[in-house]
Amino acid sequence: MSNLFDRLDRKRTPAEEKTQQPDHAQLLLDFLQRWAKPTISLRDIRIWGPRIFRDPKRAIDTAQVLVRNQWLNPTKPRRREPYRWQVVRKLVVHPTVEP
C-alpha cells in the first residue's frame, strides 16, 4: 500500500508542464509578423511589443537571436535610434525560431 504523498503526487501534473511559457524570441517573432512597417527599432519594440520587452537588455538580446536566425537584418543606426532592424518577411504560415 502506497502512502498518501505518493498517491497525491501521481495526480499532480509535472511542474514544467504547468509553467511552460513561450520562448522570448518566438514571442517577438509572432509580434513582428503583425508589424506593418519594414523596419523596427528598439524603441518600437519597447513601446508596441509584448510587455516582457520593456527591459531594453532583454529586447536587444532577443532581437539578436532573431538576427542569428535571419528574421531581422541590422540596419544603419540613426542618431536617436542606435538599434534598428529590417524585418525579413518569409512566406511561412507559422514561423518558428530555432534554439
C-alpha positions in Angstrom: 0.0 0.0 0.0 1.4 3.4 -1.0 1.4 6.3 1.3 -0.7 9.4 0.9 2.0 11.5 -0.6 2.7 9.1 -3.4 -0.9 8.9 -4.4 -1.2 12.8 -4.4 2.0 13.1 -6.4 0.6 10.8 -9.2 -2.4 13.0 -9.7 -0.4 16.2 -9.9 0.8 17.4 -13.3 4.6 17.9 -13.6 5.7 21.5 -12.7 7.4 22.1 -16.1 4.1 21.4 -18.0 2.2 23.9 -15.8 4.7 26.7 -16.1 5.8 26.3 -19.7 6.0 29.7 -21.3 6.8 30.6 -24.9 10.3 31.5 -25.8 11.1 35.2 -25.8 12.4 35.1 -29.4 9.2 33.3 -30.5 7.1 36.0 -28.8 9.0 38.7 -30.7 8.8 36.9 -34.0 5.0 36.5 -33.6 4.7 40.2 -32.9 6.9 41.1 -35.9 4.6 39.1 -38.2 1.9 41.6 -37.4 4.2 44.6 -37.6 3.2 46.7 -40.6 6.4 48.7 -41.2 9.5 47.4 -43.0 11.8 48.3 -40.1 11.6 48.3 -36.3 13.7 50.0 -33.6 14.4 49.1 -30.0 12.0 52.0 -29.1 9.2 50.4 -31.2 9.7 47.0 -29.6 9.7 48.5 -26.1 6.6 50.6 -26.7 4.5 48.5 -29.1 5.8 45.0 -28.4 4.8 42.4 -25.8 5.2 43.7 -22.2 8.1 41.4 -21.5 10.3 43.5 -23.7 10.0 46.7 -21.6 13.5 45.9 -20.4 15.9 47.2 -23.0 18.6 44.5 -22.4 16.0 41.7 -22.9 14.7 43.3 -26.0 18.2 43.7 -27.5 19.2 40.1 -26.6 16.0 38.7 -28.1 16.4 40.7 -31.3 20.0 39.4 -31.6 18.6 35.9 -31.5 16.3 36.8 -34.4 19.3 38.3 -36.3 21.1 35.0 -35.9 18.1 33.2 -37.3 17.8 35.6 -40.2 14.4 37.1 -39.2 15.9 40.6 -38.7 18.7 42.4 -40.5 20.6 45.1 -38.7 20.5 48.5 -40.5 22.5 51.7 -40.2 21.8 53.2 -36.8 20.4 56.7 -36.6 21.4 59.3 -34.0 18.4 58.8 -31.8 17.9 55.1 -32.6 21.1 53.2 -32.2 19.3 49.8 -32.5 17.3 49.4 -35.7 16.5 46.3 -37.8 14.9 45.5 -41.1 12.1 42.9 -40.7 12.5 39.9 -43.1 9.2 38.7 -44.4 9.3 35.0 -45.4 6.4 33.0 -46.9 5.9 30.7 -43.9 2.5 30.1 -42.3 3.6 29.6 -38.7 7.3 30.8 -38.4 9.4 29.4 -35.6 12.7 30.3 -34.2 15.3 27.6 -33.9 17.0 27.5 -30.5 
